[in-house]
Amino acid sequence: MHNSKFANIENIHSRRKNLKINPQYFTGAVKIKEMSSVIKSKEQKVYYVTFFGSKTKVHSHEGGQILIITKGQGNLSLYKKIGKGKKEFSIKKTHEIKLRPWDVTYIPAKILHIHGSINKKTVFSHIALNSYPAKNKEPKTTWFESDFKSKVTSMIR
């Protein structure tokens, strides 16, 4: 029996084009496909992200983020902010986890973190679900330059 309610279901990944991204947010090549506009979600933004031997710079999201790993080997590191500066402050790595296909991880809102390929020769992909911090308020990401070890030197605009 055919249910017309589902007649227009399609593969939302295949019809999306790559987003134009700010290369300052990453350490190398990345492709991002935005899928939220197809599903018209009011609860989260959905992206398919592929890292070509690269990773994100230190950043945080206003709402929580779920990562569903789909390809390759990756890494997720969480950081604690030390100090009261908004653009310059110290950081300390609090958690690090290796990521493999079909791992699922959750990053709470406002937690500084990085994620991406485990090394410069590895392709790594994930689906990112970025939760809205409040009803009808799209999630924002704040990006930072850092040494990835102990110091944030500036905010990236």
C-alpha positions as CSV (number, residue, x, y, z in Angstrom):
1,M,0.0,0.0,0.0
2,H,1.4,3.4,-1.0
3,N,1.3,6.1,1.7
4,S,1.3,9.6,0.0
5,K,2.6,11.1,3.2
6,F,6.0,9.6,2.4
7,A,5.8,10.0,-1.4
8,N,8.5,12.8,-1.5
9,I,11.1,11.2,0.7
10,E,14.5,11.4,-0.8
11,N,18.2,11.2,0.1
12,I,18.8,14.6,1.7
13,H,22.6,14.1,1.6
14,S,22.8,13.6,-2.2
15,R,21.0,16.8,-3.2
16,R,23.0,19.2,-1.1
17,K,25.8,21.3,-2.4
18,N,29.0,22.0,-0.5
19,L,28.8,25.1,1.6
20,K,31.3,27.9,1.2
21,I,33.3,27.8,4.5
22,N,35.7,30.1,6.2
23,P,39.1,28.4,5.9
24,Q,40.3,30.2,9.0
25,Y,38.1,27.8,11.1
26,F,40.1,24.7,10.1
27,T,43.7,23.6,9.8
28,G,43.3,22.4,6.2
29,A,40.8,21.2,3.6
30,V,37.2,20.5,4.6
31,K,33.9,20.0,2.8
32,I,30.6,20.7,4.4
33,K,27.2,19.8,3.2
34,E,24.3,21.6,4.9
35,M,21.2,19.4,5.2
36,S,18.9,21.5,7.5
37,S,17.2,23.4,4.8
38,V,15.9,20.2,3.2
39,I,14.3,18.9,6.5
40,K,13.4,22.4,7.7
41,S,14.2,21.6,11.3
42,K,13.5,24.2,14.0
43,E,15.4,22.2,16.6
44,Q,18.9,21.8,15.0
45,K,21.2,22.5,12.2
46,V,22.4,19.3,10.4
47,Y,25.7,19.1,8.5
48,Y,27.8,16.4,6.8
49,V,31.5,17.3,7.3
50,T,34.5,15.7,5.6
51,F,38.0,16.5,6.9
52,F,40.9,15.9,4.5
53,G,43.7,15.4,7.0
54,S,42.6,18.5,8.9
55,K,40.7,19.5,12.1
56,T,38.7,22.3,13.4
57,K,40.2,25.2,15.4
58,V,39.1,25.6,19.0
59,H,35.5,26.5,19.1
60,S,32.2,26.3,21.1
61,H,28.5,26.2,20.3
62,E,25.6,28.0,22.0
63,G,23.7,24.7,22.0
64,G,24.9,21.1,22.3
65,Q,26.4,19.2,19.4
66,I,26.1,15.5,18.5
67,L,28.6,14.0,16.1
68,I,27.9,10.7,14.3
69,I,31.1,9.3,12.8
70,T,30.6,7.9,9.2
71,K,34.2,7.5,7.8
72,G,37.8,7.2,8.9
73,Q,39.5,7.8,12.2
74,G,39.2,11.1,14.1
75,N,39.8,12.8,17.3
76,L,37.7,14.9,19.7
77,S,39.3,17.0,22.4
78,L,37.5,19.0,25.1
79,Y,39.1,22.0,26.8
80,K,38.5,24.0,30.0
81,K,38.8,27.8,29.8
82,I,41.1,29.3,32.4
83,G,40.8,33.0,33.0
84,K,38.2,35.7,32.3
85,G,39.3,37.0,28.9
86,K,37.0,36.8,25.9
87,K,39.6,36.8,23.2
88,E,42.8,35.8,25.0
89,F,42.9,33.2,27.7
90,S,44.5,29.9,28.8
91,I,43.0,26.5,28.1
92,K,43.6,23.0,29.5
93,K,42.7,19.8,27.7
94,T,40.2,17.8,29.9
95,H,39.2,14.9,27.6
96,E,40.4,13.3,24.4
97,I,38.7,10.5,22.6
98,K,39.5,8.6,19.4
99,L,36.5,8.4,17.0
100,R,35.7,5.6,14.5
101,P,32.8,4.9,12.2
102,W,29.4,4.7,13.9
103,D,30.7,6.2,17.2
104,V,28.3,8.8,18.5
105,T,29.4,11.6,20.9
106,Y,27.8,14.6,22.5
107,I,29.5,17.9,23.2
108,P,27.6,20.1,25.7
109,A,26.8,23.7,25.0
110,K,29.6,26.3,25.5
111,I,32.3,23.7,25.9
112,L,35.5,24.5,24.0
113,H,36.6,21.7,21.7
114,I,38.2,20.5,18.5
115,H,37.5,17.5,16.2
116,G,38.7,16.2,12.9
117,S,41.2,13.8,11.3
118,I,43.5,11.8,13.5
119,N,46.4,12.8,11.3
120,K,47.3,14.7,8.1
121,K,46.9,11.6,5.9
122,T,43.4,10.5,7.1
123,V,40.0,11.4,5.6
124,F,37.4,11.6,8.4
125,S,33.7,12.4,8.1
126,H,30.8,12.9,10.5
127,I,27.3,14.1,10.7
128,A,27.0,17.1,13.0
129,L,23.7,18.0,14.7
130,N,24.0,21.5,16.3
131,S,21.1,22.1,18.7
132,Y,19.2,25.4,18.8
133,P,20.0,27.0,22.2
134,A,16.4,28.3,22.5
135,K,13.2,27.9,20.5
136,N,13.6,29.4,17.0
137,K,17.2,30.7,17.9
138,E,19.7,29.3,15.4
139,P,22.9,28.0,17.0
140,K,26.0,30.1,16.7
141,T,29.6,29.0,16.9
142,T,32.5,31.0,18.3
143,W,35.9,30.2,16.8
144,F,39.4,30.9,18.3
145,E,43.1,30.8,17.3
146,S,45.1,28.7,19.7
147,D,48.2,26.6,20.1
148,F,45.8,23.6,20.8
149,K,47.7,23.1,24.1
150,S,47.5,25.9,26.6
151,K,46.7,29.2,25.0
152,V,44.0,31.0,23.0
153,T,45.4,34.0,21.3
154,S,42.4,35.6,19.5
155,M,38.8,35.2,18.4
156,I,38.3,34.5,14.7
157,R,35.7,36.6,12.9
